[in-house]
């Protein structure tokens, strides 16, 4: 048991050291690019899970914050010359402030209103970037200045930036999971009425969770735009990005720190390989259909995700669906 506990505590650090060393061995190429984007999706999926996993509120609007983060960083670079590695965290803060405002409107009630509002927000943000042609370039997009680095080394700072973003996401998720705030979010997910009756400020908790959650999307969007040296409305606000985050979280196990990370490290490489195999004119449509099929299959046959299913298999018993008594204890601890 002690060895098992040491293994569980040690493998994340071993993995981090390994990932830190990869660019020293292979500073360019397909696999470094694949890892970088896997880090990006894993970080955003962990962020999405703070809202969708802990609190149980599904957001379809994370790509809206990703897209606005892309444009904000691009405009700051093009018009003010501010480097993205300085502005990316600040763009994330901007996304959090905007997310808190959106949450204040949509999270004071229960039910599907939040899903509808977040999806609408994404389309409004995309239309806004299309209409502000004099600033954003409209459908033509914006081209960003290249980094002053050799072409074969451009990816390295972005690789480390995305890895840092993932580490921050995991640390924040762990801190929330172990805090009274995290217990409050879980209480909201289990029974929002009981959580509110026991003294949990459910509206405030949900707004804060959403603000924290979208910081990662905004920051990732900023880094993504600079890495591609280009941003346009179709690229920045592609709904498939949010779909990826949801599938990664569900597939790995929603509401568990490492669930979205595991999901991202499986789903994104498989998606990239599928796109690589397909003709470019078909890749987007087939990828979207494939993700939709995966989502349906996960919901039908793996509703608790890989980690919870594995835990149940090890126990050789039913998956831990908390009884009413356990839910009540969570609510009391959060209150």
C-alpha positions as CSV (number, residue, x, y, z in Angstrom):
1,X,0.0,0.0,0.0
2,X,2.9,2.4,0.9
3,X,4.6,1.7,-2.4
4,X,1.3,2.3,-4.3
5,X,0.9,5.6,-2.5
6,X,4.5,6.7,-3.3
7,X,3.9,5.7,-6.9
8,X,0.8,7.8,-7.1
9,X,2.6,10.8,-5.6
10,X,5.7,10.4,-7.7
11,X,4.6,9.7,-11.2
12,X,3.4,13.3,-11.9
13,X,6.8,14.7,-11.0
14,X,8.6,12.1,-13.0
15,X,6.3,12.9,-16.0
16,X,7.0,16.6,-15.5
17,X,10.8,16.1,-15.5
18,X,10.5,13.9,-18.7
19,X,8.4,16.6,-20.5
20,X,10.9,19.3,-19.5
21,X,13.7,17.3,-21.1
22,X,11.9,16.5,-24.4
23,X,12.9,19.8,-26.2
24,X,16.5,19.2,-25.3
25,X,16.5,15.9,-27.1
26,X,14.0,16.8,-29.9
27,X,13.7,20.7,-30.2
28,X,11.5,20.5,-33.3
29,X,9.2,18.2,-35.3
30,X,5.8,16.6,-35.3
31,X,6.0,15.0,-31.8
32,X,7.0,18.2,-30.0
33,X,4.1,20.0,-31.8
34,X,1.7,17.1,-30.8
35,X,2.8,17.4,-27.1
36,X,2.4,21.1,-27.0
37,X,-1.2,21.0,-28.3
38,X,-1.9,18.1,-25.9
39,X,-0.7,20.3,-23.0
40,X,-2.9,23.1,-24.2
41,X,-6.0,21.0,-24.4
42,X,-5.3,19.2,-21.1
43,X,-4.9,22.6,-19.4
44,X,-8.2,23.9,-20.8
45,X,-10.0,20.7,-20.1
46,X,-8.8,20.8,-16.4
47,X,-10.1,24.4,-16.3
48,X,-13.4,23.4,-17.9
49,X,-13.7,20.6,-15.3
50,X,-13.6,23.1,-12.4
51,X,-17.0,24.3,-13.6
52,X,-18.3,21.2,-15.5
53,X,-16.9,18.6,-13.2
54,X,-16.8,20.0,-9.7
55,X,-19.9,22.3,-9.9
56,X,-21.7,20.2,-12.5
57,X,-22.5,23.1,-14.8
58,X,-21.7,22.3,-18.4
59,X,-20.3,25.3,-20.4
60,X,-20.4,25.5,-24.2
61,X,-18.8,28.9,-24.2
62,X,-15.1,28.2,-23.3
63,X,-14.1,28.5,-27.0
64,X,-15.6,32.0,-26.8
65,X,-13.0,33.0,-24.2
66,X,-10.3,31.1,-26.1
67,X,-11.2,33.2,-29.2
68,X,-11.4,36.5,-27.4
69,X,-8.0,35.7,-25.7
70,X,-6.5,35.0,-29.2
71,X,-7.8,38.4,-30.5
72,X,-6.8,40.4,-27.4
73,X,-3.3,39.1,-27.5
74,X,-3.0,39.6,-31.2
75,X,-4.3,43.2,-31.0
76,X,-1.9,44.0,-28.1
77,X,1.0,42.7,-30.1
78,X,0.1,44.3,-33.5
79,X,-0.9,47.7,-32.2
80,X,1.1,48.1,-29.0
81,X,4.0,45.7,-29.6
82,X,3.4,43.9,-26.3
83,X,4.8,40.4,-26.4
84,X,2.4,37.5,-25.8
85,X,4.4,35.9,-23.1
86,X,3.8,39.0,-21.0
87,X,0.2,39.6,-22.0
88,X,-1.1,36.0,-22.0
89,X,-1.7,35.9,-18.2
90,X,-3.3,39.4,-18.3
91,X,-5.5,38.3,-21.2
92,X,-6.6,35.4,-19.0
93,X,-7.5,37.8,-16.2
94,X,-9.6,39.8,-18.8
95,X,-11.4,36.5,-19.7
96,X,-12.0,35.8,-16.0
97,X,-13.6,39.3,-15.5
98,X,-15.7,38.8,-18.5
99,X,-16.6,35.3,-17.3
100,X,-17.6,36.6,-13.9
101,X,-19.9,39.1,-15.6
102,X,-21.4,36.4,-17.8
103,X,-21.8,34.2,-14.8
104,X,-23.5,36.9,-12.8
105,X,-26.2,37.0,-15.6
106,X,-26.6,33.3,-16.1
107,X,-25.6,31.5,-12.9
108,X,-28.0,33.1,-10.5
109,X,-30.6,30.6,-11.7
110,X,-30.5,26.8,-12.0
111,X,-31.1,24.7,-15.0
112,X,-30.2,24.9,-18.7
113,X,-30.0,28.7,-18.9
114,X,-26.3,28.6,-18.3
115,X,-25.7,26.2,-21.3
116,X,-27.8,28.4,-23.6
117,X,-26.1,31.7,-22.5
118,X,-22.6,30.3,-22.9
119,X,-23.3,29.0,-26.4
120,X,-24.9,32.3,-27.4
121,X,-21.9,34.2,-26.0
122,X,-19.6,32.3,-28.3
123,X,-21.6,33.2,-31.4
124,X,-21.9,36.8,-30.4
125,X,-18.2,37.1,-29.8
126,X,-17.5,35.5,-33.2
127,X,-19.9,37.9,-34.9
128,X,-18.3,40.9,-33.1
129,X,-14.8,39.9,-34.4
130,X,-16.2,39.6,-37.9
131,X,-18.0,43.0,-37.8
132,X,-15.1,45.0,-36.4
133,X,-13.2,44.8,-39.6
134,X,-11.2,48.0,-39.1
135,X,-9.7,46.5,-35.9
136,X,-9.8,42.8,-36.3
137,X,-9.5,42.4,-40.1
138,X,-12.9,40.7,-40.3
139,X,-13.0,37.4,-42.1
140,X,-9.5,38.0,-43.4
141,X,-8.1,37.8,-39.9
142,X,-4.9,39.2,-38.5
143,X,-1.3,38.3,-39.2
144,X,1.0,38.5,-36.2
145,X,4.8,39.4,-36.3
146,X,7.1,36.4,-36.2
147,X,9.2,35.8,-33.1
148,X,12.9,36.6,-33.5
149,X,14.0,33.0,-33.2
150,X,15.4,30.5,-35.6
151,X,12.6,28.7,-37.4
152,X,13.5,25.3,-35.9
153,X,13.3,26.7,-32.3
154,X,10.1,28.8,-32.5
155,X,8.1,26.0,-30.9
156,X,10.3,25.6,-27.8
157,X,9.0,28.7,-25.8
158,X,5.4,27.8,-26.6
159,X,6.0,24.2,-25.6
160,X,7.2,25.3,-22.2
161,X,4.5,27.9,-21.9
162,X,1.8,25.3,-22.5
163,X,3.4,22.9,-20.1
164,X,3.5,25.6,-17.5
165,X,-0.2,26.3,-18.1
166,X,-1.0,22.7,-17.6
167,X,1.0,22.5,-14.3
168,X,-0.8,25.6,-13.1
169,X,-4.2,24.1,-14.0
170,X,-3.5,20.9,-12.1
171,X,-2.2,22.7,-9.0
172,X,-5.3,25.0,-9.0
173,X,-7.6,22.0,-9.5
174,X,-5.9,20.2,-6.6
175,X,-6.1,23.3,-4.3
176,X,-9.8,23.7,-5.1
177,X,-10.5,20.0,-4.6
178,X,-9.0,20.1,-1.1
179,X,-10.6,23.4,-0.1
180,X,-13.9,24.4,1.5
181,X,-14.6,26.1,-1.8
182,X,-14.2,22.8,-3.6
183,X,-16.5,21.1,-1.2
184,X,-19.1,23.8,-1.8
185,X,-18.8,23.2,-5.6
186,X,-19.3,19.4,-5.1
187,X,-22.3,20.1,-2.8
188,X,-23.8,22.2,-5.6
189,X,-23.3,19.4,-8.1
190,X,-24.8,16.8,-5.8
191,X,-27.8,18.9,-4.6
192,X,-27.8,22.6,-5.1
193,X,-31.0,23.1,-3.1
194,X,-29.5,21.4,0.0
195,X,-26.2,23.2,-0.5
196,X,-28.0,26.6,-0.5
197,X,-30.1,25.6,2.5
198,X,-27.0,24.7,4.5
199,X,-25.4,28.1,4.0
200,X,-23.4,27.7,0.8
201,X,-23.5,30.9,-1.3
202,X,-24.2,29.0,-4.5
203,X,-24.4,32.0,-6.8
204,X,-21.0,33.3,-5.6
205,X,-19.4,29.9,-5.7
206,X,-20.6,29.2,-9.3
207,X,-19.4,32.7,-10.5
208,X,-16.0,32.3,-9.0
209,X,-15.6,28.8,-10.4
210,X,-16.5,30.0,-13.9
211,X,-14.1,32.9,-13.7
212,X,-11.3,30.6,-12.7
213,X,-12.3,28.1,-15.3
214,X,-12.2,30.5,-18.3
215,X,-8.8,32.0,-17.3
216,X,-7.1,28.9,-18.8
217,X,-9.1,29.2,-22.0
218,X,-8.2,32.9,-22.4
219,X,-4.5,32.4,-21.7
220,X,-4.3,29.4,-24.0
221,X,-6.0,31.4,-26.8
222,X,-3.4,34.1,-26.5
223,X,-0.5,31.7,-26.8
224,X,-2.2,29.8,-29.6
225,X,-2.6,32.9,-31.7
226,X,1.0,33.9,-31.4
227,X,2.2,30.4,-32.2
228,X,0.2,30.3,-35.4
229,X,1.1,34.0,-36.2
230,X,-2.5,34.3,-37.3
231,X,-6.0,34.6,-36.0
232,X,-9.4,34.7,-37.7
233,X,-13.0,34.2,-36.5
234,X,-13.4,30.7,-37.9
235,X,-10.2,29.5,-36.3
236,X,-10.5,31.2,-33.0
237,X,-14.2,30.4,-32.3
238,X,-14.3,26.8,-33.7
239,X,-17.0,25.0,-31.6
240,X,-15.1,21.8,-31.9
241,X,-12.6,23.2,-29.3
242,X,-15.3,23.2,-26.6
243,X,-16.5,19.8,-27.7
244,X,-13.0,18.4,-27.3
245,X,-12.8,19.8,-23.7
246,X,-16.1,18.2,-22.8
247,X,-15.2,14.8,-24.3
248,X,-11.7,14.8,-22.7
249,X,-13.2,15.5,-19.3
250,X,-15.9,12.9,-19.6
251,X,-13.7,10.3,-21.1
252,X,-11.0,10.6,-18.4
253,X,-13.5,11.1,-15.5
254,X,-15.3,14.4,-14.7
255,X,-14.7,15.9,-11.3
256,X,-11.3,14.1,-10.8
257,X,-8.1,16.2,-11.0
258,X,-6.3,13.8,-13.4
259,X,-9.4,12.8,-15.4
260,X,-9.3,15.6,-18.0
261,X,-5.5,15.2,-18.3
262,X,-5.8,11.5,-19.1
263,X,-8.7,12.3,-21.5
264,X,-6.6,14.9,-23.3
265,X,-3.5,12.7,-23.6
266,X,-5.7,10.0,-25.3
267,X,-8.2,12.0,-27.3
268,X,-6.0,14.7,-28.8
269,X,-3.3,12.4,-30.2
270,X,-5.9,10.2,-31.7
271,X,-7.7,13.2,-33.2
272,X,-4.4,14.5,-34.7
273,X,-3.7,11.1,-36.2
274,X,-7.1,10.9,-37.7
275,X,-6.8,14.4,-39.3
276,X,-3.3,13.4,-40.6
277,X,-4.8,10.4,-42.4
278,X,-7.7,12.2,-44.0
279,X,-7.7,14.5,-47.0
280,X,-7.7,18.2,-45.9
281,X,-11.1,18.8,-47.5
282,X,-12.7,16.1,-45.4
283,X,-10.7,16.3,-42.2
284,X,-12.8,18.9,-40.4
285,X,-16.2,17.3,-41.1
286,X,-15.0,13.8,-40.4
287,X,-13.3,14.9,-37.2
288,X,-16.4,16.6,-35.9
289,X,-18.5,13.5,-36.7
290,X,-16.0,11.2,-35.0
291,X,-16.0,13.4,-31.9
292,X,-19.8,13.3,-31.8
293,X,-19.7,9.5,-32.0
294,X,-17.1,9.3,-29.2
295,X,-19.2,11.6,-27.0
296,X,-22.3,9.4,-27.5
297,X,-20.3,6.2,-26.9
298,X,-18.8,7.6,-23.7
299,X,-22.1,8.8,-22.3
300,X,-23.7,5.4,-23.1
301,X,-21.0,2.9,-22.2
302,X,-18.5,4.8,-20.0
303,X,-20.5,7.5,-18.2
304,X,-18.2,7.6,-15.2
305,X,-15.0,7.8,-17.3
306,X,-11.8,5.8,-17.3
307,X,-10.5,6.6,-13.9
308,X,-13.7,5.9,-11.9
309,X,-14.3,2.8,-14.0
310,X,-10.8,1.6,-13.2
311,X,-11.3,2.3,-9.5
312,X,-14.5,0.3,-9.6
313,X,-12.8,-2.6,-11.4
314,X,-10.1,-2.6,-8.7
315,X,-12.7,-2.7,-6.0
316,X,-14.6,-5.3,-8.0
317,X,-17.8,-3.6,-6.9
318,X,-20.2,-0.9,-8.2
319,X,-18.9,2.5,-9.1
320,X,-19.1,4.9,-6.2
321,X,-22.4,6.7,-6.6
322,X,-22.6,8.5,-3.2
323,X,-25.7,7.7,-1.1
324,X,-27.9,10.4,0.2
325,X,-26.1,10.3,3.6
326,X,-22.7,10.9,2.0
327,X,-24.1,13.8,-0.1
328,X,-25.5,15.4,3.1
329,X,-22.1,15.2,4.8
330,X,-20.5,17.0,1.8
331,X,-23.1,19.7,2.0
332,X,-22.6,20.1,5.8
333,X,-18.8,20.3,5.4
334,X,-19.2,23.0,2.7
335,X,-21.7,25.0,4.6
